[in-house]
Amino acid sequence: MEISYLNDALVILVATVTVVVLFLRMGLPPILGYLAVGVAIGPYALGWVYDVEHIRTFAEFGVVFLLFTIGLEFSTSVLMRMKASVLGLGSAQVLLTAGLTSAVAIVLGLSLESALVIGGVVAMSSTALVTKQLADQVELHTRHGRNSIGILLFQDLMVVPFLILVASLSDTAKQASTLTVLTALLQGILALLLIFAFGRWVLRPLFKEVARFRSAELFTLTVLLVVLCSAWLTGYIGLTFALGAFLAGVMLSETEYRHQVESEIRPFRDVLLGLFFITVGMMLDISVLPETWPLVLALFAALLLCKLLLIAGFCRMGGWNGAVSMRTGLILAHGGEFGFAILILAMDGEVLRPDEGQILLAAMLFSMALAPIIIRYNGEITSRLLPRSVEKSRQEIKDQIEGRSHSLNHHVIVCGFGRVGQHSVDYLSEHHIPCMAIDLDSELVQKGMAEKQPVSYGDAGSLELLHACGLGRASALVVSMIDFNTVTKIISRVRAVYPEIPIFVRTRKEIHLYQLYQAGATEVVADTFGSDQMLNSDMLKRYHLGSPAGEYSI
């Protein structure tokens, strides 16, 4: 048996490495490679791996670790500010999508039980896929990114009621009474309160004590213990494992150990998340596709189009402009992993016939296969579908930035208004050097503007918006963001126009030092230990920041 598991592991690794390399060479997202591997080597195709249940149980931890790292990006104060998107957009999307889908299914002749299950399945989107793709694209904290995460959080909360509903409809499960549902909800609330209390009063002292020993092994083990304990607690009372992990991440996001925790957990997350998408592909029975492909394609098209229009419509009603609404709809217009959980339970309980379940499964899988491409190019697709709305939104942002920067000369532009960006702005202000920050995190920008900070909303990677910040009049550029691809993009675009302007950047990886200097950075500041310090007095004097002497010529 152990040898069998080793054989399965070797088959999965060889196939995954081969296929993902091919996909990357073609410029396709690795997630598509994982899904393709799962379909190919699973029990319904080549049959190289049969024990899908064992692998899937192990792979679910990939979603757990992913949601934990996403939680590290969101503090409790940020979540409180997101309540409108979670409770407003999230509830509208889940309830109305499920209701409309169920109504259409009944009209098409399906039973009430089957229709309710299909409604719950269609309402879900992939938390794992969306959060990973948005994080890779540095769009988690954009307006459409925040809306998407808020809706996904409500979807995760609604998984439990849907699972209880499916169990109550199943012939093989006991009936779930109103008391059962209320008990489950109360247990969920109690578990959430326990996690928040544990995070506020235990986690910081715990990690402070662990850090005293300067042991990387002990620190990693402690992180794993916290993640798995939180996941176990929510799983024990009927909620999803991923929700507990997310909340544990939120609690740790407010400690000084956030960046170290994230670096320790990333290797576990990436490997197990890839395995999770492989197991999703293994569930598809491709032998039924020749007979059912017209229905699969029709359901696939209806799933994408209807969810896109519904979510975009809800965002518009929530006050967002057309561009943000369309981008949110594009990001969430697909099926999700928790939808698979509902579907599998329904098929096991004979609420759905096997042929109905496979048609729905195939449509969802195809939507998930297309989702990484749609999410990656959501901005370009929106620009083609709604060119006037996108141009209007871009012009509004540009006008706002120009309005705040028109009086600035020999100033410093700070790209990114996170922890280090805010510290850089404060440092420059203390030395009476005019400055202006730009960031895509709408919540940070609103908070900064309320505190009279010199910050505006916008994409620092856009040369047009940097010009609006007064790049031609600036004495220096500070890039405080940590994403390597974004930083190099900013450097290369600015250097192509202004080869002499001093550019200060930060990095957490020593391997990137040489690459950033090669890209055109003037100074690269190591941020290995999460330091806030990017600028110092020596830099200010050396580059004459803020003074007319610092003016450069092209």
URKAVEN-V940030 format. One record per residue. N is the residue number from 1. D_LAST is the distance of its C-alpha to the last C-alpha in Angstrom with 2 decimals. Layout:
N;D_LAST, N;D_LAST
//
This chain:
1;69.89, 2;67.27, 3;66.81, 4;66.36, 5;63.53, 6;61.92, 7;62.26, 8;60.63, 9;57.74, 10;57.20, 11;57.39, 12;54.85, 13;52.42, 14;52.67, 15;52.34, 16;49.45, 17;47.36, 18;47.99, 19;47.30, 20;44.26, 21;42.60, 22;43.29, 23;41.95, 24;38.71, 25;38.24, 26;38.73, 27;36.17, 28;38.95, 29;39.46, 30;41.83, 31;44.15, 32;45.19, 33;46.14, 34;48.26, 35;50.09, 36;50.71, 37;52.13, 38;54.44, 39;55.80, 40;56.35, 41;58.10, 42;59.91, 43;63.67, 44;63.44, 45;61.63, 46;61.88, 47;63.68, 48;62.21, 49;61.99, 50;64.79, 51;64.63, 52;61.97, 53;63.37, 54;63.00, 55;59.42, 56;58.50, 57;59.87, 58;57.72, 59;54.62, 60;54.82, 61;53.46, 62;50.11, 63;49.92, 64;51.17, 65;48.43, 66;45.75, 67;46.91, 68;47.03, 69;43.36, 70;42.47, 71;44.58, 72;42.43, 73;39.58, 74;41.83, 75;43.45, 76;46.57, 77;44.66, 78;42.34, 79;45.45, 80;47.08, 81;44.16, 82;44.51, 83;48.18, 84;47.56, 85;46.12, 86;48.77, 87;51.83, 88;50.77, 89;48.84, 90;50.48, 91;54.04, 92;53.56, 93;52.08, 94;54.71, 95;57.80, 96;57.11, 97;55.86, 98;58.96, 99;61.23, 100;60.05, 101;60.08, 102;63.60, 103;64.80, 104;63.52, 105;65.15, 106;68.47, 107;68.32, 108;67.82, 109;71.03, 110;70.04, 111;72.06, 112;70.97, 113;70.50, 114;68.27, 115;66.27, 116;65.56, 117;64.37, 118;62.08, 119;60.65, 120;59.80, 121;58.29, 122;56.05, 123;54.81, 124;53.16, 125;49.66, 126;48.37, 127;47.14, 128;46.38, 129;44.39, 130;42.39, 131;41.50, 132;40.46, 133;38.35, 134;36.64, 135;36.05, 136;34.49, 137;32.19, 138;31.38, 139;33.10, 140;36.05, 141;34.90, 142;33.58, 143;35.87, 144;37.44, 145;37.62, 146;39.53, 147;41.84, 148;42.60, 149;43.39, 150;45.58, 151;47.58, 152;47.96, 153;49.31, 154;51.98, 155;52.82, 156;53.42, 157;55.73, 158;57.65, 159;58.38, 160;61.41, 161;63.17, 162;62.64, 163;64.10, 164;67.04, 165;67.56, 166;67.63, 167;70.04, 168;72.31, 169;72.41, 170;73.19, 171;76.79, 172;76.41, 173;74.92, 174;76.68, 175;76.13, 176;73.50, 177;74.95, 178;73.18, 179;74.00, 180;72.25, 181;69.06, 182;69.16, 183;69.87, 184;66.86, 185;64.59, 186;65.96, 187;65.48, 188;61.87, 189;61.24, 190;62.99, 191;60.93, 192;57.65, 193;58.84, 194;59.87, 195;56.46, 196;54.68, 197;57.19, 198;56.84, 199;53.06, 200;53.08, 201;55.79, 202;55.99, 203;52.72, 204;50.72, 205;53.62, 206;54.31, 207;50.84, 208;50.66, 209;53.91, 210;52.84, 211;49.54, 212;51.63, 213;52.99, 214;49.55, 215;51.02, 216;48.76, 217;51.93, 218;53.44, 219;50.25, 220;50.03, 221;53.74, 222;53.44, 223;50.65, 224;52.80, 225;55.80, 226;54.06, 227;52.72, 228;56.06, 229;58.17, 230;56.27, 231;56.47, 232;60.18, 233;60.94, 234;59.55, 235;61.04, 236;64.40, 237;64.82, 238;63.70, 239;59.99, 240;57.37, 241;56.31, 242;52.67, 243;53.05, 244;54.34, 245;51.52, 246;48.94, 247;50.56, 248;50.65, 249;46.90, 250;46.47, 251;48.59, 252;46.64, 253;43.26, 254;44.05, 255;44.64, 256;42.34, 257;43.42, 258;41.79, 259;39.06, 260;41.55, 261;44.07, 262;41.65, 263;40.77, 264;44.50, 265;45.60, 266;42.92, 267;44.70, 268;47.96, 269;46.32, 270;44.49, 271;47.51, 272;50.08, 273;48.00, 274;47.75, 275;51.53, 276;52.04, 277;50.42, 278;52.48, 279;55.67, 280;54.70, 281;54.59, 282;57.96, 283;59.71, 284;59.39, 285;62.56, 286;61.20, 287;64.79, 288;65.15, 289;62.01, 290;63.67, 291;66.17, 292;63.96, 293;60.57, 294;60.90, 295;61.56, 296;58.80, 297;56.20, 298;57.46, 299;57.35, 300;53.91, 301;52.51, 302;54.36, 303;53.12, 304;49.43, 305;49.68, 306;51.98, 307;50.13, 308;46.80, 309;48.26, 310;50.22, 311;47.43, 312;44.93, 313;47.66, 314;48.41, 315;44.75, 316;44.64, 317;47.83, 318;46.28, 319;43.62, 320;40.64, 321;38.71, 322;39.29, 323;36.24, 324;37.09, 325;40.77, 326;40.28, 327;38.12, 328;40.82, 329;43.49, 330;41.83, 331;41.44, 332;45.15, 333;46.83, 334;48.66, 335;51.55, 336;51.53, 337;53.22, 338;55.42, 339;56.55, 340;57.78, 341;59.72, 342;61.46, 343;62.14, 344;63.66, 345;65.94, 346;67.05, 347;67.85, 348;69.72, 349;71.71, 350;72.46, 351;70.91, 352;68.99, 353;70.55, 354;68.89, 355;67.87, 356;66.31, 357;64.47, 358;63.08, 359;61.85, 360;60.01, 361;58.74, 362;57.39, 363;55.60, 364;54.00, 365;53.00, 366;51.38, 367;49.46, 368;48.26, 369;47.25, 370;45.10, 371;43.76, 372;40.99, 373;39.43, 374;39.83, 375;38.38, 376;35.40, 377;34.55, 378;35.88, 379;32.63, 380;32.39, 381;36.13, 382;35.94, 383;33.13, 384;35.48, 385;38.59, 386;37.28, 387;34.12, 388;34.72, 389;35.40, 390;32.33, 391;30.09, 392;31.87, 393;31.47, 394;27.75, 395;27.30, 396;29.44, 397;27.35, 398;24.09, 399;25.78, 400;27.10, 401;23.79, 402;22.14, 403;25.26, 404;24.87, 405;21.16, 406;20.82, 407;21.70, 408;19.38, 409;16.50, 410;14.99, 411;17.16, 412;17.62, 413;18.13, 414;21.13, 415;21.82, 416;25.60, 417;28.24, 418;30.95, 419;32.59, 420;29.60, 421;27.20, 422;29.69, 423;30.09, 424;26.34, 425;26.37, 426;29.50, 427;28.13, 428;25.02, 429;27.37, 430;29.74, 431;27.11, 432;26.25, 433;22.67, 434;21.87, 435;21.42, 436;22.09, 437;23.58, 438;23.96, 439;26.83, 440;29.10, 441;32.25, 442;33.73, 443;36.37, 444;34.02, 445;31.87, 446;35.03, 447;36.35, 448;33.16, 449;33.06, 450;36.75, 451;36.00, 452;33.33, 453;30.52, 454;26.92, 455;26.95, 456;26.83, 457;28.05, 458;25.68, 459;24.42, 460;21.51, 461;21.10, 462;20.20, 463;16.53, 464;17.97, 465;19.64, 466;16.75, 467;14.94, 468;18.30, 469;18.12, 470;15.11, 471;12.48, 472;9.73, 473;11.63, 474;12.73, 475;12.74, 476;14.01, 477;15.68, 478;19.32, 479;21.04, 480;24.71, 481;26.29, 482;28.36, 483;28.50, 484;26.85, 485;26.12, 486;24.52, 487;22.35, 488;21.11, 489;20.49, 490;18.27, 491;16.30, 492;15.88, 493;14.89, 494;12.20, 495;10.85, 496;10.83, 497;8.30, 498;6.47, 499;7.21, 500;7.12, 501;9.19, 502;12.83, 503;15.18, 504;18.91, 505;21.54, 506;25.30, 507;27.85, 508;31.63, 509;31.99, 510;31.40, 511;31.13, 512;27.82, 513;26.19, 514;25.21, 515;24.19, 516;21.81, 517;20.19, 518;20.03, 519;18.41, 520;15.49, 521;17.03, 522;16.36, 523;19.91, 524;22.85, 525;25.80, 526;29.22, 527;31.29, 528;34.45, 529;36.77, 530;35.22, 531;33.71, 532;31.96, 533;29.84, 534;26.15, 535;24.68, 536;26.32, 537;26.22, 538;24.86, 539;21.71, 540;21.30, 541;21.68, 542;19.66, 543;16.45, 544;17.38, 545;17.51, 546;18.25, 547;17.73, 548;15.47, 549;14.99, 550;13.07, 551;10.19, 552;6.84, 553;3.76, 554;0.00
//
